[in-house]
Amino acid sequence: MPVQKTVEFSLLLLRVSVFIVMAMWSLDKLLVPDHAAAVFENFYFITGIGASTLLVIGLAQLAIEVAFVLGLWKFWTYGFVLVTHAISTLSSWKQYLDPFNNMLFLAAIPMLAACIALFLLRDQDRMFTLGRD
């Protein structure tokens, strides 16, 4: 396989796998708002967030994430995914201090690296995209 096709296929795998994780967090806001509210309270110190607010946030995030997985408006959608995941990763810093009791949180670090790579290589991410930028 030529190098460019290998790069494009690798970026496609990263884009789809990052989308799956991000979409699950958005769906959590829509389908399990009590859990999502607890996440906002415990990690972002935002209390009293209601189901209707979570619905709006979840739908907006999901729409941007669908545009991301389709490769649309790459600077903005890839940037949004990078920034939101970076905030999520950084807000979990206490879990990294006790890694053996919080191993799943460590998966956020390579995913953050994947988001950075996708953003930096967004012009090379062309396989199965609808965007031109």
Secondary structure, 3 states (H helix, E strand, C coil): CCHHHHHHHHHHHHHHHHHHHHHHHHHHHHHCHHHHHHHHHHHHCCCCCCHHHHHHHHHHHHHHHHHHHCCCCHHHHHHHHHHHHHHHHHHCHHHHCCHHHCHHHHHHHHHHHHHHHHHHCHHHCCCCCCCCC
